[in-house]
Each structure stands twice: as C-alpha cells, then as structure tokens.
C-alpha cells in the first residue's frame, strides 16, 4: 500500500469527489479527509505503482477550482516514536519538560490556584 498526501483542496471537499478523481489510477483502499483543520486529505492505494502514477499526473492540477499538491505521504513511523522516546530518556528523570516542576517526573510546586506565591502551604 502507498499513501498520498493531497493538499490545497477546498474545505468542503467530499470523500467521494476525491475518490472519483483518483480511482482511474488504481484500486483505492481508503480516503481520509481532514476536517480540523480542513484543506488536505490522504488517499491510499493498494499498489504503490498506482499511487506513483496518480502523484505524477495529479500534482499541480486543478481540482474543484484549486491547484492541488499531491505527494507521497511522509508517515510517522515507529522509528520516529523511538527517537522521541530516546530524546525523553536523554533528558533524565525530568521527563518531557524542564525542571520547573511540571510535566512527567518533575515533582510539584509553583503555579496553579494555590501556588507558592499566595501563602499556600502544603500539609
């Protein structure tokens, strides 16, 4: 399978409109439309060669009155999650944020309705 990013589509585009435009290149396994924020979609083809053909032919073409951008999707893969986990590990026990006392493993203190600066003492 191969997924294409389709950008600069009108906000009111319907899934069927995209499917109709791209199905001539091959069997589509899914179409996903972004709604918040709108303006882009992903079209997944069963065969990577079909996706390649669609990308070459449809990129910079007019679709519903707008020039669309079509390119191979840059999917987030397991290695990206591993990289994020390694970066968090490199930060030590502070976790995801710095040592201001917020976030994972940072302990308490400061901020909030009952912060230190308002005379609140912890029991």
C-alpha positions in Angstrom: 0.0 0.0 0.0 1.0 3.6 -0.6 -0.5 6.7 0.8 -0.6 10.1 -1.0 -0.9 13.5 0.7 -3.4 15.7 -1.2 -3.1 19.4 -0.2 -4.8 22.6 -1.0 -8.2 21.0 -1.5 -11.4 23.1 -0.9 -12.6 22.9 2.7 -16.0 21.5 1.6 -14.5 18.6 -0.4 -16.3 15.3 0.0 -14.6 11.9 0.1 -16.5 10.7 -3.0 -15.2 13.6 -5.0 -11.6 12.7 -4.2 -12.2 9.0 -4.8 -13.8 9.8 -8.2 -10.8 11.8 -9.3 -8.2 9.3 -8.2 -9.8 5.9 -8.9 -8.8 5.9 -12.5 -5.2 5.3 -11.4 -6.0 2.1 -9.5 -7.7 0.5 -6.5 -8.1 2.8 -3.6 -8.1 1.3 -0.1 -9.0 4.4 1.8 -9.6 8.2 1.6 -9.2 10.3 4.7 -10.3 14.0 4.7 -9.0 16.4 7.3 -11.7 18.5 8.9 -10.0 20.4 11.7 -8.1 22.0 10.1 -9.5 21.3 6.7 -7.8 21.6 3.3 -5.9 18.3 2.9 -6.5 14.6 2.6 -4.8 11.2 2.3 -5.6 8.8 -0.5 -4.2 5.2 0.0 -3.7 3.0 -3.0 -3.3 -0.8 -2.8 -0.5 -0.7 -5.3 2.4 1.7 -4.9 2.8 2.0 -8.7 -0.8 3.3 -8.9 0.0 5.9 -6.2 3.1 6.9 -8.1 1.1 7.4 -11.4 -1.6 9.4 -9.5 1.0 11.6 -7.9 2.8 12.3 -11.2 -0.4 13.1 -13.1 -2.4 14.9 -10.4 0.2 17.1 -8.8 -0.4 20.8 -9.6 -3.6 20.0 -11.4 -6.9 21.8 -10.8 -9.4 20.1 -8.6 -12.7 21.8 -7.7 -11.3 25.2 -8.8 -8.0 24.9 -6.9 -4.5 23.8 -7.8 -3.8 20.8 -5.6 -0.5 19.4 -4.4 -0.1 15.6 -4.5 3.0 13.9 -3.0 3.9 10.7 -1.2 2.9 10.8 2.4 5.6 11.2 4.9 4.1 8.9 7.5 5.2 8.9 11.1 6.9 5.5 11.7 8.0 3.5 14.7 11.5 5.0 14.3 10.0 8.4 14.9 8.4 7.3 18.2 11.7 5.6 19.2 13.6 8.8 18.5 11.1 10.7 20.7 11.5 8.2 23.5 15.3 8.4 23.2 15.1 12.2 23.4 13.0 12.0 26.6 15.4 9.4 28.1 18.3 11.7 27.4 16.6 14.4 29.5 16.9 12.2 32.5 14.4 12.0 35.3 13.0 15.4 34.5 10.8 13.8 31.8 9.3 15.7 29.0 9.7 19.2 30.4 12.5 21.0 32.1 13.0 21.2 35.8 10.3 23.8 36.5 8.3 21.1 38.4 5.7 20.4 35.7 5.3 17.5 33.4 6.3 13.9 33.8 8.6 13.1 36.8 9.1 16.8 37.7 7.5 16.9 41.1 5.1 19.6 42.3 5.2 23.2 43.1 4.5 26.6 41.7 1.6 27.8 39.6 -2.0 27.0 39.9 -4.6 28.5 42.2 -2.8 27.6 45.3 0.8 28.3 44.2 3.7 29.2 46.5 3.3 32.9 46.0 -0.2 33.1 47.5 0.8 31.9 51.0 -0.4 28.3 50.5 1.5 25.7 52.4 1.4 22.0 51.7 0.4 19.8 54.7 
